[in-house]
Amino acid sequence: MNTPWLSLLFPMYRVEPWLGACLASLQAQDLAGVELVFVDDASPDNAAALVQQALPQARVIRQPHNRGVSAARNRLLEEARGDYLWFIDPDDLVEPGAVQRLRGLIQAHQPDLVSCDFRVFDDGPSTASVKPRHRHLPSFDGPAGVLMDDIDQRLRGYFVHGQFHPWSKVVRRACWPSTLRFPEGRVFEDMAVYPRLLLHTPRHLHVAEVWIAYRQRGGSLLSQLDARRLDDWTAAMDGLAAELPPLKDDTRFEIAHFCARTQLRARRRRLQLGGEALAGLVTDAERFARSSPLSRRALLAAYFRRGRWLRGLQWWRSG
């Protein structure tokens, strides 16, 4: 049996109201040589049957018990056979021509990582009832359409925007470490995986084209954060600093700035919640020290050197 050049991977749980639009976007793609794998995470709806009806060639794997999106993605990693892996959420849309465009780039460049831009649209039961919120959002700050192998350019470019969602990145399966898995039972699982995955994908290529339409469901994520989710958020990149190779100052700054933004936003939310959430303030500071390549004091000095006085003041006051 020929190895698929691409595995499209979908974790499913309670997505039936939006799944039809996603499946229609897949039916419009050129899927020759593409493997489609869906994991039904013990969902109580009819999503699995909809997939089998719309895409008979797809593999649908049923989990006996609901274990969460991380476990579903880990199962997909185990099941995937394609040379490249692309995780897609089944309530989102794949834009016309995206798979064909990806195939051409892979054939031409053989990258380890391909990233794309995306758009955001408001929640709704069908594509006809939604309105675009953001028509083109970048996931990378740097050159587009060219193969790059500079780790500073790669890390800096992705940390500038902080878009670490799986669906904007296609990864060569051979580059995915066997020890790197999505942390089960936690949210912000993508933040725990994709910054580290960047360390293992030396040949990367960014496409400044919208390949994914992301469906914005519900309210602000920040407004939904409770103490447990805040712990997951600040724990996502815990220990990253020790895994980083020697990097240029600008790269170290962008990573540290991303870690600081996370801590500042978590701190504001903890102060809003009060009670048990306040107990995490000290832990958050300790996690920053293990995630950031710059110390608190070094980052403060870097803010002031760059003329980012307001951010420096916010960082100083948070200490």
C-alpha positions in Angstrom: 0.0 0.0 0.0 1.3 3.4 -1.0 2.1 5.8 1.9 -0.2 8.8 1.8 1.6 12.1 1.2 -0.6 13.8 3.8 -2.8 12.8 6.8 -5.6 15.1 7.6 -6.4 14.5 11.3 -9.7 15.5 13.1 -10.6 15.1 16.8 -14.4 15.0 17.2 -16.6 15.7 20.1 -20.0 17.4 20.0 -19.4 19.0 16.6 -22.4 17.8 14.6 -24.0 21.3 14.2 -20.9 22.5 12.4 -19.4 19.3 10.9 -21.4 19.5 7.6 -19.7 22.7 6.5 -16.2 21.3 7.3 -17.0 18.1 5.3 -18.2 20.1 2.4 -15.0 22.1 2.4 -13.0 18.8 2.3 -15.2 17.4 -0.5 -14.1 20.5 -2.6 -10.4 19.6 -2.2 -8.2 17.5 -4.3 -7.7 14.6 -1.9 -5.7 12.2 -4.2 -3.1 10.5 -2.0 -4.5 12.1 1.2 -5.5 10.1 4.3 -8.4 11.3 6.3 -8.6 10.1 9.9 -11.3 11.1 12.4 -11.3 10.2 16.1 -14.8 10.1 17.6 -14.1 10.9 21.3 -17.2 9.0 22.5 -19.3 11.9 21.2 -23.1 11.5 21.9 -24.1 13.0 18.5 -24.2 11.6 15.0 -20.9 13.1 13.8 -19.3 9.7 12.9 -22.1 8.7 10.6 -22.0 12.1 8.9 -18.3 11.6 8.2 -18.8 8.1 6.7 -21.6 9.3 4.5 -19.8 12.4 3.2 -16.3 10.8 3.0 -16.5 7.0 2.6 -12.7 6.8 2.2 -12.1 8.3 5.7 -11.1 6.2 8.7 -13.3 6.9 11.7 -11.9 5.6 15.0 -14.2 5.5 18.0 -12.9 6.0 21.6 -14.9 3.9 24.1 -14.8 6.8 26.6 -14.4 10.5 26.3 -10.8 11.5 27.2 -10.5 15.0 25.8 -9.0 16.6 22.8 -5.4 15.9 23.8 -6.0 12.1 24.0 -7.9 12.3 20.7 -4.9 14.0 19.0 -2.5 11.6 20.5 -4.5 8.7 19.1 -4.5 10.4 15.7 -0.7 10.7 15.9 -0.5 6.9 16.5 -2.9 6.1 13.7 -1.5 8.5 11.0 0.4 7.0 8.1 1.0 10.1 5.9 4.4 11.7 5.3 2.9 15.0 6.6 0.4 15.7 9.4 -2.2 18.4 9.5 -4.5 18.6 12.5 -7.8 20.3 11.6 -10.7 21.1 14.0 -14.0 19.7 12.5 -15.9 22.9 13.1 -13.5 24.9 10.9 -13.2 25.1 7.1 -10.4 24.3 4.7 -10.3 27.0 2.1 -10.6 26.1 -1.6 -7.4 24.9 -3.2 -5.5 24.7 0.1 -4.6 21.0 -0.1 -3.5 21.2 -3.7 -1.4 24.3 -3.0 0.2 22.4 -0.1 1.1 19.5 -2.2 2.8 21.7 -4.8 4.9 23.4 -2.1 5.9 20.0 -0.6 6.9 18.6 -3.9 9.0 21.7 -4.7 10.7 22.3 -1.4 10.4 19.2 0.9 10.0 21.3 4.1 9.8 19.9 7.6 7.1 22.5 8.5 4.6 24.5 6.5 2.5 27.2 8.1 -0.3 29.2 6.7 -2.4 32.2 7.6 -6.1 32.0 8.6 -9.3 34.0 8.9 -11.8 34.1 11.7 -15.6 34.0 11.3 -18.4 34.2 13.8 -20.2 31.2 15.1 -23.2 29.8 13.2 -24.8 26.5 12.1 -23.8 26.9 8.4 -21.4 28.9 6.2 -24.4 31.0 4.9 -25.1 32.4 8.4 -21.7 33.6 9.4 -19.9 36.9 8.8 -16.2 37.3 8.5 -14.6 38.9 11.6 -11.0 38.9 10.5 -10.3 38.2 6.8 -6.6 37.5 7.0 -4.6 36.9 10.2 -0.9 36.0 10.0 0.7 33.1 11.9 4.3 34.0 11.1 6.4 37.2 11.0 9.0 36.9 8.3 9.5 35.9 4.7 6.8 33.9 2.9 7.1 31.4 0.0 10.8 30.6 0.6 12.4 27.7 2.4 14.2 28.8 5.6 16.6 26.9 7.9 17.5 29.6 10.4 16.3 28.7 13.9 16.3 32.3 15.1 14.1 33.3 12.2 11.8 30.4 12.8 11.4 30.9 16.6 11.2 34.7 16.5 8.7 34.6 13.6 6.2 32.3 15.3 6.6 33.8 18.8 5.9 37.4 17.5 2.3 36.4 16.7 2.0 33.6 19.2 -0.3 31.5 17.0 0.5 28.0 18.1 -2.7 26.3 17.0 -2.3 23.0 15.2 -4.5 23.8 12.2 -2.1 26.5 10.9 0.8 24.1 10.7 1.6 21.1 8.6 4.5 18.9 10.0 6.6 16.2 8.5 5.7 13.1 10.5 9.4 12.0 10.6 10.2 15.2 12.5 7.7 14.7 15.3 9.5 13.3 18.3 8.1 10.1 19.8 8.2 11.7 23.2 6.3 14.8 22.3 2.6 14.3 22.9 -0.3 16.5 23.8 -0.7 16.7 27.6 -3.9 14.9 28.5 -6.4 16.4 30.9 -5.2 19.9 30.3 -6.3 22.9 28.1 -3.8 25.0 26.2 -2.3 21.7 25.0 -1.2 23.3 21.7 1.0 25.8 23.6 2.7 22.9 25.3 3.5 21.1 22.0 4.1 23.5 19.1 6.8 25.8 20.5 8.8 22.6 21.2 8.0 21.2 17.8 9.7 24.2 16.2 13.0 22.9 17.7 12.6 19.7 15.5 11.6 21.2 12.2 14.7 22.9 10.8 13.4 23.4 7.2 10.3 25.6 7.4 8.2 27.5 4.9 5.5 30.0 5.5 2.7 30.7 3.1 1.0 34.1 3.6 -2.3 32.7 2.3 -5.5 31.9 4.2 -5.9 28.2 4.2 -8.1 27.8 7.2 -11.3 29.5 8.3 -11.5 29.4 12.1 -15.0 29.3 13.6 -15.1 31.6 16.7 -17.5 29.9 19.1 -18.7 31.3 22.4 -17.3 34.2 24.3 -13.8 35.3 25.2 -11.5 32.5 26.3 -10.0 34.8 28.9 -13.4 35.4 30.5 -13.9 31.7 30.8 -10.6 31.0 32.6 -11.0 29.5 36.1 -8.2 28.7 38.5 -7.5 25.2 37.0 -7.4 26.6 33.4 -5.1 29.4 34.5 -2.8 26.7 35.9 -2.8 24.9 32.6 -2.1 28.1 30.7 1.0 29.1 32.7 2.2 25.5 32.8 2.1 25.0 29.0 5.6 26.1 28.4 7.1 25.3 31.8 10.7 24.2 31.3 11.0 25.5 27.7 14.0 27.7 28.6 16.2 24.7 29.3 15.3 23.1 25.9 16.3 26.1 23.8 19.6 26.2 21.9 21.8 29.4 21.9 19.8 32.1 20.3 20.1 35.7 19.2 19.1 38.5 21.5 16.0 39.4 19.4 14.8 35.8 19.4 15.3 35.5 23.2 13.4 38.8 23.7 10.4 37.6 21.7 10.1 34.3 23.5 10.5 36.1 26.9 7.9 38.7 25.9 5.4 36.0 24.9 6.0 34.3 28.3 5.6 37.7 30.1 2.3 38.5 28.3 1.0 35.1 29.4 1.9 35.7 33.0 0.5 39.3 33.0 -2.8 38.2 31.5 -3.0 35.3 33.9 -2.2 37.6 36.8 -5.0 40.0 35.9 -7.5 37.1 35.7 -6.4 35.7 39.0 -6.9 39.1 40.7 -10.4 39.3 39.2 -11.3 35.8 40.5 -9.7 36.1 43.9 -10.0 33.2 46.3 -8.1 30.0 45.4 -7.0 31.5 42.1 -4.6 33.9 44.0 -2.6 30.9 45.2 -1.2 30.5 41.7 0.5 33.8 41.5 3.8 32.5 43.0 3.7 29.4 40.9 3.1 31.5 37.7 6.3 33.5 38.5 8.3 30.3 39.0 7.0 29.0 35.7 8.0 32.2 33.9 11.5 31.7 35.2 11.6 28.2 33.7 9.9 29.2 30.4 11.6 32.4 29.5 15.2 32.6 28.2 15.5 36.0 29.9 15.1 36.7 33.7 12.6 39.2 35.0 15.3 41.8 35.4 16.8 41.2 31.9 13.4 41.4 30.2 12.6 44.6 32.0 15.9 46.1 30.7 15.1 44.8 27.2 11.8 46.6 27.3 13.4 49.9 28.2 16.2 49.5 25.6 13.6 49.0 22.9 11.6 52.0 24.0 8.6 49.9 25.2 8.1 52.0 28.3 4.5 51.1 29.0 5.1 47.4 28.7 8.2 47.8 30.9 6.2 49.6 33.5 3.5 47.0 33.5 6.1 44.3 33.9 7.9 46.2 36.7 4.6 46.7 38.6 3.6 43.0 38.3 6.8 42.0 40.2 
